[in-house]
């Protein structure tokens, strides 16, 4: 019995066809391709409930192994403030000439901790969540945003202790306290933008997370957390440009806004010029710029 070999029928594929033409012909798309910016924003908004739930779960689990539990959310920044008061207020004398120094210091520590923790958490947002990134499809920006939201929730817990401290030191309740809401909103946008920048950098180079504590500590010391930039540097023989740069430092801007909102002895003449414009400008630059910078590498996260 003879075998008949049949020549396979010719296909429509020619040597000139490349991968792109074949993909277009058969309706194939790249797996994990980056969506357009508008579509990405819509996808992120659609996952807003996941972002909120993820942030709350991380906050609840943060101190689950400690015996005092969630008390550490308030105790940690208060202990930091106590240490800084002893070193800078007592030993170094930076409290001289600063009215309501303890409310001044505690406000600075709480607000700075919000920025510091958001950036540190953002740096590890992708590299520390690779299992989640590789297992599920979702806009990766949800991770650094949720970590910043977690830090905002922790700050709001701490604000209860801050209010008690303000009242104990004779700071009266006033309508200016309402200014804390827009100030915190602008700071959150700024923090989220920087966190997204660091998340992309940390995803590519995880060693950045080891360097960040040193950079953030340096940033803290020049942001007027423990001392008044206006009072200390006004007596120093420094170029005016240096003083302006320190006053326009975004961390110092948001700290000063909160002090101006909450402490009646902290007057507008202690603020850098156009402070609200600076706060809005930093929020827009960091928030919008950081979001676009993070989005441009969307398809690379979790790969390699």
C-alpha positions in Angstrom: 0.0 0.0 0.0 1.6 3.2 -1.1 1.6 6.3 0.9 0.6 9.5 -0.7 2.3 12.6 0.6 0.1 15.6 0.4 1.6 19.0 0.1 0.1 21.3 2.8 -2.0 24.1 1.3 -0.3 27.4 1.0 -1.0 29.9 3.7 -1.6 33.6 3.4 1.6 34.3 5.4 4.5 35.5 3.3 8.1 36.1 4.3 7.4 39.8 4.3 4.9 39.5 7.1 6.3 40.7 10.3 5.1 40.1 13.9 3.2 43.4 14.0 1.2 42.6 10.8 0.4 39.2 12.0 -0.8 40.5 15.4 -2.9 43.1 13.7 -4.4 40.5 11.3 -5.5 38.1 14.0 -6.4 40.7 16.7 -3.5 39.8 19.0 -2.4 42.3 21.7 0.7 42.5 23.9 0.1 40.9 27.3 0.5 43.5 30.1 0.8 46.4 27.7 0.7 49.8 29.2 -2.7 51.5 28.8 -3.2 55.0 27.7 -2.9 57.6 30.5 -6.6 58.3 30.5 -7.5 54.7 30.6 -5.0 54.1 33.4 -6.6 56.8 35.5 -10.0 55.2 35.0 -8.6 51.8 36.0 -7.1 53.3 39.1 -10.3 55.0 40.1 -12.2 51.8 39.5 -9.9 50.1 42.1 -10.4 52.9 44.7 -12.2 50.4 47.1 -9.3 48.0 46.8 -6.8 50.8 47.6 -8.7 51.9 50.7 -9.2 48.3 51.9 -5.5 47.4 51.3 -4.3 50.5 53.2 -6.6 49.8 56.2 -5.5 46.1 56.3 -1.8 47.1 56.2 -2.4 49.6 59.0 -4.2 47.1 61.2 -1.6 44.4 60.6 1.3 46.8 61.3 1.3 46.4 65.1 -0.7 43.1 65.3 2.2 41.3 67.0 2.9 44.0 69.6 1.2 43.7 73.0 0.1 47.3 72.9 -1.2 46.9 69.4 -2.5 50.1 67.8 -1.3 52.3 70.7 2.1 52.4 68.9 0.5 54.4 66.1 0.5 57.3 68.6 3.3 56.3 70.9 6.0 56.1 68.2 5.8 59.7 67.0 5.4 60.9 70.6 8.5 59.1 71.7 10.4 60.5 68.7 9.2 64.0 69.7 10.3 63.4 73.3 13.8 62.4 72.1 14.1 65.4 69.8 12.9 67.7 72.6 15.6 66.5 75.0 18.4 66.7 72.3 17.4 69.9 70.5 15.2 71.7 73.0 17.2 71.1 76.2 20.7 70.2 75.2 21.1 72.4 72.1 18.7 75.1 73.2 16.9 75.5 69.9 13.7 76.1 71.9 14.9 79.6 72.9 12.9 82.3 71.2 10.3 79.8 69.9 6.9 80.3 71.5 4.9 77.1 72.3 8.0 75.0 71.5 6.5 71.7 72.5 3.4 72.1 70.2 5.8 73.5 67.6 8.0 70.4 67.8 5.3 67.8 68.0 3.5 69.2 65.0 6.7 69.2 63.0 7.5 65.6 64.0 4.0 64.3 63.1 3.9 66.1 59.8 7.5 65.1 58.9 6.8 61.4 59.8 3.9 61.4 57.4 6.2 62.4 54.5 9.1 60.2 55.6 7.0 57.1 56.1 5.1 57.6 52.8 8.3 57.8 50.8 10.0 54.9 52.5 6.9 52.7 52.0 6.6 53.9 48.4 10.2 52.9 47.7 9.4 49.2 48.6 5.9 49.3 47.1 6.7 47.2 44.0 9.8 45.4 45.1 8.2 44.3 48.3 4.9 43.1 46.7 6.2 41.1 43.8 3.9 38.2 44.6 0.8 40.4 44.3 2.1 42.2 41.2 2.8 39.0 39.4 -0.4 37.2 40.4 -3.0 39.9 39.7 -3.7 42.4 37.0 -4.3 45.9 38.3 -2.8 49.3 37.9 0.4 49.2 39.8 0.1 52.8 41.0 -2.5 51.4 43.4 0.3 50.1 45.6 2.3 53.3 46.3 -1.0 55.3 46.6 -2.4 52.7 49.1 0.8 52.9 51.2 0.5 56.7 51.3 -3.1 56.4 52.3 -2.0 54.0 55.1 0.4 56.7 56.4 -2.4 59.3 56.2 -4.7 57.1 58.3 -1.9 56.7 60.8 -1.3 60.5 60.9 -5.0 61.0 61.6 -4.7 58.7 64.7 -1.8 60.8 65.8 -3.6 64.0 65.3 -5.9 63.1 68.3 -2.8 63.1 70.5 -1.6 66.3 68.9 -4.9 68.1 69.7 -4.6 67.0 73.4 -1.0 68.4 73.5 -2.1 71.7 72.0 -4.9 72.1 74.5 -2.7 71.1 77.5 -0.2 73.8 76.5 -2.9 76.5 76.2 -3.3 76.6 72.5 -6.9 77.6 71.9 -9.2 76.0 69.4 -9.7 78.4 66.5 -11.2 78.5 63.0 -7.7 78.3 61.6 -7.6 74.6 62.5 -9.8 74.0 59.5 -6.8 75.0 57.3 -5.2 71.7 58.3 -7.5 69.9 56.0 -6.4 71.5 52.7 -2.8 71.4 54.0 -2.9 67.7 54.6 -4.6 67.1 51.2 -1.8 68.9 49.4 0.8 67.1 51.4 -0.8 63.7 50.6 -0.7 64.5 46.9 2.9 65.5 47.2 3.8 62.4 49.2 2.0 60.1 46.7 3.8 61.7 43.8 7.3 61.2 45.4 6.3 57.7 46.5 5.5 56.8 42.9 8.8 58.1 41.7 10.6 56.1 44.4 8.5 53.0 43.7 9.6 52.9 40.0 13.3 53.5 41.0 13.0 50.9 43.8 11.5 48.4 41.5 14.5 48.6 39.2 17.1 49.1 41.9 16.0 47.6 45.3 19.2 48.8 47.0 17.8 52.4 46.9 15.7 51.3 49.9 18.9 51.0 51.9 20.1 54.5 51.0 16.8 56.3 51.6 17.0 56.5 55.4 20.2 58.5 55.2 18.8 60.9 52.6 15.5 61.3 54.5 17.4 62.0 57.7 19.4 64.7 56.0 16.2 66.2 54.6 14.6 66.2 58.0 17.5 68.2 59.5 17.1 71.0 56.9 13.3 71.1 57.1 12.9 72.9 60.4 11.3 70.0 62.2 13.1 70.7 65.5 14.1 74.3 65.0 12.7 77.5 63.5 14.3 78.2 60.1 13.3 81.8 60.3 14.8 82.5 63.8 17.9 80.4 63.6 19.1 81.3 60.1 18.2 85.0 60.4 21.2 85.3 62.7 23.5 83.4 60.5 25.7 85.0 57.8 24.3 82.9 54.9 23.4 84.0 51.4 19.8 85.0 51.0 19.4 82.3 48.3 20.2 79.6 50.9 17.5 80.9 53.3 15.0 81.1 50.5 15.8 77.5 49.4 15.4 76.2 52.9 12.0 78.0 53.3 10.8 76.8 50.0 11.8 73.2 50.8 8.5 71.3 50.3 8.7 69.4 53.6 9.3 72.8 55.4 6.4 74.3 53.5 3.9 71.6 54.7 5.2 71.7 58.2 4.9 75.5 58.4 1.3 75.3 57.0 0.3 72.9 59.7 1.9 75.0 62.4 0.3 78.1 61.1 -3.1 76.3 61.1 -2.9 74.9 64.6 -0.6 77.1 66.7 -1.9 80.6 67.3 1.6 82.0 68.2 2.9 80.9 64.8 2.1 83.9 62.6 2.0 84.5 58.9 5.3 86.5 59.0 7.1 83.3 59.9 5.9 81.6 56.6 7.9 81.8 53.4 6.3 84.2 50.8 3.3 82.8 48.9 3.3 79.7 51.0 0.0 78.3 49.7 1.1 78.8 46.1 4.3 76.9 47.0 2.2 74.1 48.6 0.0 73.8 45.6 2.9 74.0 43.2 4.9 71.2 44.9 1.7 69.0 45.0 1.1 69.5 41.3 4.7 69.0 40.3 5.2 65.9 42.4 1.7 64.5 42.1 1.3 64.8 38.3 4.9 64.4 37.4 5.3 61.3 39.7 2.2 59.7 38.4 3.2 60.1 34.7 6.8 58.9 35.5 5.4 55.8 37.2 2.9 55.1 34.5 5.5 55.1 31.8 7.1 52.0 33.2 3.8 50.2 34.0 4.5 47.2 31.8 7.9 46.5 33.4 6.8 46.0 37.0 7.2 42.5 38.3 9.2 41.3 35.3 12.7 40.2 35.0 
